[in-house]
Amino acid sequence: MIRLSRRSLWLALGLWAAGLGQVQAADPAADLTALGAQDDRGRPVARVQAPQRIVSLLPSLTETVCALGACDRLVGVDRYSNWPEDLQRRLPVLGGGLDPNVEAIVALKPDVVLLSNSARVVERLEALGLRTVALEPRTQADVQRVLHSVGHLLRLPPAQVQQQWQRMQDGIDAAARTLPAGVQGGRVYFEVSRGPFAAGPSSFIGELLTRLGMRNVVPDAMGPFPRLNPEFIVRARPDVIMMGNHSMQLAHTYPGWTTLEAVRQQRICAFDARESSIVVRPGPRMDEAARIIARCLRDKAPRHAP
């Protein structure tokens, strides 16, 4: 069984693929110019000249650069950055966020390296004279902030960046409308990693479930990605179980889970590798993640009386 610390889990979520409560569309009158002007260390993101050579060591950041139309500025990515699909065929792969090839990164002469705030390689890269921008989205509000941070970095107009955020919000709302009324309100358990680690209501995945009108069996007080005792789920008795990775052991192998109605009725969605990289990644494809989760609920969730 793989055992991850909470810090490692945060990074793993970003590598897989990786403000609480329901995220609403931004107020049009809000000052978008200030949103995302600093990275997670409080350092200014923008400079006079936009970078032309970018290395990204976190999949959600790679996808954000591409969603904003700057894929052609990427000169290297981590091994987990797999969208757009041709990315790793045309760019050097520089290892993972935990074990990047520093020498290969330096050889590419990037203007900036995008990475997780928890990446241990930050100090070494900066000691070698490279500029780093540390961003690590964990909630939907973070995704909006990171989107604008990368927009600042690329010197894009805030309104143009906000259009991408609004596209994502519209897609999530559209996914919610595809669910029958009898499905909404059902109880969901989402396992992101063996342990088991679950997606709590304050995680970006939990927020998506809320947006889709579902109830999370994990209490908010337990945090965004708590490690649970399998007996907790037996007591919680979810209507639907979602597994963040198809390669994980089947849910019924946990002690006592064969007693769960969701297991007996096969109301389990185990996402394949492609779907998992979308669903567990807090980035610009969250609308597609909502569509994948909604499809699972339409197929598996029991109908409740209105």
Secondary structure, DSSP 8 states (H G I E B T S, - for coil): -----HHHHHHHHHHH----S------TTS-TTTTT-B-TTS-B---SS--SSEEE-SHHHHHHHHHTT-GGGEEEE-TT---STTHHHHS-B---SSS--HHHHHHT--SEEEE-TT-TTHHHHHHTT--EEE----SHHHHHHHHHHHHHHTT--HHHHHHHHHHHHHHHHHHHHTS-TTTTT-EEEEEEETTTEE--TTSHHHHHHHHTT-EESS-GGG-SS-B--HHHHHHH--SEEEES-TTS--GGGSTTGGG-HHHHTT-EEE--HHHHHHHT--STTHHHHHHHHHHHHHHH------
